Amino acid sequence: MAEMSTSRAAQEITDEAREHARDLGAFVSASPSSYHAAAEAARRLEEAGFTGLDEGADWASGPGAYYVVRDGAVIAWVVPEGAGAQTGFHMLGSHTDSPSFKLKPKPTTGAHGWLQAGVEVYGGPLLNSWLDRELLLAGRLVLRDGTEVLTRTDPLLRFPQLAIHLDRQVNEGLALDKQRHMNPVWGTGVPAQEDLLGVLAEAAGVEAGRIGGYDVVVADAQAPAEFGHHGAFFASGRLDNLSSMHASLVALIEHAGAGGGEHIAMLTAFDHEEVGSGSRSGAAGPFLQEVLERISAGLGAGDVDRYRAYADSVCVSADAGHAIHPNYPERHDPANQPLLGAGPLLKINANQRYATDGVGAALWAQLCESAGVPYQEFVSNNVMPCGSTIGPLTATRLGVRTVDVGIPLLSMHSAREMCGVADPWRLARVGVQLFAS
């Protein structure tokens, strides 16, 4: 671990860190769905001088800064001067989706005078955290001619909890049925006379009758905020994993402006990680491999050259991890207990749920030292199996050395998660070092 006590690290919050956190808040607010996150990343990359590429066209191959969007995923990279067929890649990976609820077909439902929305649970949300808060709908509408448009509503929905007077034992154990209880209200009236898709179409500025398909999710409408003693904490929806995506975006744009580096610096932000990554825009799909092959081919690489480039490559898979919870310390490892604000995590798992090994751990330590950033190790309690990330998928598909990291959170998979204000900025600082090396 980098030499700085967790208590000291948690107290050091620079103006740069606060500015980064506020920009993260702006990024989250602009990105209520994976499609919005990819679009906001593309907008920022365009402003920084990156060239957007079309998967159906020929690609530029020389030095420069480029990006490509596939549905709710985005990959961006910077090719340095002097790059050749065997130039390796330094990748910082993340994902654009978060646990939530996705709009079903025939979404306008309701009974007893209420208008409700038919939604399906997406991933593993902490269900009770979504109760009694104002929510919006956001995502993409696909018109019958194939045109895709983004849509987002104002605060529209709410999952209202049953009053304690009607459930006297609720504080002894809340049990939520995903089908019966997780149907948000959005108005009063007769479902047959109303149209939720019409609300989404109006928000997008299109006619409802033109909609042929849609991918729309529920998102928290509350703005991100700093809070706590000395403003040490940051609360927001979708910190898992927009905190990592934003850090990688900030780092890559900074790297592109500074120039240098011996490797091709690359941001990879995939969709559908929360449901297994098995899609055309997920980490288990072909997106990254196809992009890498096209970049290498443009630099004159054959198969052997490409394999040599992969051997000189590394992927830092950045996804949020758990800080120790003061009310549930028994759920954590007794020796490794990360704290909010004390630096990003190095995530380790003996069963390869995380891809970190000794070589990757040493690389992470070196990068953090170069960035002047403290870090913390995370490992699960043996009776609390951990989740997984895009790290093992990337390592398995490509054979690229991969290390799993991320910032610590409390309330992971809640509608509103929390982190230390300084940790996202620190993750971005390490990203800059990765890209420059």
C-alpha positions, 0 to 999 in steps of 0.5 A, spaced: 500 500 500 502 507 498 505 510 504 499 514 507 495 512 513 488 512 511 486 517 517 490 522 513 488 520 506 481 521 508 482 528 511 486 530 504 481 533 500 484 538 495 480 543 490 482 539 484 479 533 488 472 537 489 472 540 482 473 533 479 467 531 484 463 536 481 464 535 474 463 527 476 456 530 478 455 533 472 457 527 468 452 523 472 446 528 471 447 528 464 448 520 463 441 517 466 442 511 462 448 507 458 446 511 452 446 517 455 453 516 458 456 514 451 453 520 448 456 525 453 462 521 453 462 522 445 460 530 446 466 531 451 471 527 446 469 531 440 470 538 444 477 535 446 479 534 439 477 526 438 475 524 431 468 520 431 469 513 427 463 509 424 464 502 424 461 501 417 467 505 414 474 505 413 478 508 419 484 513 420 490 509 422 495 514 424 497 518 430 491 521 433 485 521 438 479 517 436 473 514 439 467 509 436 460 508 440 456 502 439 449 502 442 451 504 450 458 503 450 464 507 447 471 506 446 476 511 445 484 511 444 490 515 443 495 513 438 502 516 439 507 518 434 511 512 432 506 507 434 507 501 429 505 494 428 507 491 435 505 497 439 501 495 445 495 498 449 494 501 456 487 500 457 482 503 463 476 499 463 469 501 466 462 500 464 456 505 463 450 501 466 447 500 473 442 496 477 435 499 475 429 497 472 427 497 465 421 499 461 417 492 459 413 492 453 406 494 454 408 499 459 402 503 461 399 499 466 395 501 473 389 499 477 384 502 482 385 509 479 392 509 478 397 510 472 403 505 473 409 503 469 411 496 467 418 495 469 423 489 469 428 488 474 435 490 471 441 487 475 441 487 482 438 493 485 437 494 492 430 494 492 428 498 498 433 504 496 428 506 490 422 507 495 419 513 496 424 518 491 422 521 485 425 518 479 425 519 471 425 515 465 431 515 460 434 511 454 433 511 447 427 510 442 428 507 436 424 509 430 421 505 425 425 507 420 431 505 424 433 512 427 435 512 434 433 518 439 435 519 446 429 521 451 429 523 458 423 525 462 422 530 468 421 527 475 415 522 473 415 516 477 415 513 484 415 507 488 410 508 494 411 504 500 406 502 504 404 506 510 406 503 517 399 503 519 398 498 514 404 494 515 405 494 523 411 489 522 415 492 517 421 495 521 422 487 523 423 485 516 421 488 509 419 483 504 418 486 497 416 482 491 419 484 485 412 483 481 407 485 485 410 491 489 415 494 484 410 498 479 411 505 480 406 510 479 406 516 474 399 519 475 392 518 476 387 516 470 385 510 466 391 506 463 387 505 456 386 512 455 393 514 457 400 512 453 407 512 457 410 511 450 407 518 448 410 521 454 417 519 452 416 521 445 414 528 447 420 528 451 424 526 445 420 531 440 418 525 436 411 522 434 409 516 439 406 512 433 413 512 430 416 508 435 418 501 433 423 499 439 426 502 446 431 501 451 429 505 457 431 505 464 429 508 471 434 513 474 434 517 480 432 524 479 436 527 485 442 531 484 449 529 486 451 532 492 457 533 497 455 532 504 458 530 511 464 533 516 468 538 512 464 535 506 468 529 506 463 525 502 459 525 495 452 522 494 449 520 487 446 515 483 450 511 478 457 511 482 457 504 480 460 505 475 460 512 472 465 514 477 470 509 473 468 511 466 468 519 468 475 518 471 478 514 465 474 520 460 478 525 464 484 521 464 484 520 457 482 527 455 488 530 459 493 525 456 491 527 449 492 534 450 499 532 453 501 527 448 507 522 449 507 515 452 509 509 448 503 505 448 496 506 445 492 509 451 485 507 451 478 508 454 473 502 454 466 503 457 462 497 456 454 496 457 450 490 460 456 489 466 450 488 471 447 483 467 453 479 465 456 483 460 453 478 454 451 482 449 454 486 442 456 492 447 458 488 453 465 486 455 464 478 453 462 480 446 466 482 440 467 490 441 473 491 444 477 485 440 474 488 433 477 495 435 483 492 437 484 488 431 482 494 426 487 499 430 493 494 429 491 492 422 491 500 420 498 500 423 500 494 419 500 488 424 499 481 422 497 476 427 503 475 430 504 482 431 498 483 434 499 477 439 506 481 441 502 487 442 497 484 446 503 481 450 506 488 451 499 491 453 495 491 460 488 493 462 486 496 468 479 494 470 476 500 474 469 498 478 467 500 484 468 496 491 466 496 498 468 500 504 467 497 510 460 498 513 461 501 521 454 497 522 456 491 519 463 490 520 462 482 521 461 482 513 468 484 511 475 481 512 478 483 519 484 485 516 483 489 509 478 494 511 477 500 506 475 507 508 472 512 504 476 517 502 483 513 503 484 512 496 482 507 490 482 500 491 486 494 489 481 488 488 483 481 489 480 474 489 483 468 489 478 465 485 479 470 479 472 473 480 477 479 480 483 478 475 489 481 479 495 477 480 502 479 483 504 482 477 498 486 476 498 488 484 506 491 483 504 495 477 498 498 480 503 500 486 508 503 481 502 507 478 499 509 484 506 511 487 508 515 481 501 519 481 502 520 489 496 517 490 494 512 496 491 506 495 487 500 499 487 493 498 480 489 498 478 482 499 472 479 501 470 475 507 471 468 506 463 467 507 461 473 503 462 471 495 464 477 491 461 479 485 465 480 478 467 485 473 470 486 466 477 484 468 476 477 468 472 477 461 478 481 458 483 477 461 480 471 458 478 474 451 485 477 450 490 474 454 492 481 456 495 482 463 489 485 467 488 488 474 482 490 478 481 496 481 476 501 483 473 506 488 470 504 495 463 505 496 457 505 501 450 503 499 453 499 493 447 498 488 442 503 492 439 508 488 443 513 491 451 511 493 456 514 496 464 515 496 469 519 499 470 526 495 477 525 493 477 518 491 474 519 484 480 524 482 485 520 485 483 514 480 483 519 475 490 521 477 492 514 476 489 513 470 493 519 467 500 515 469 497 509 466 496 512 459 503 516 460 507 510 461 
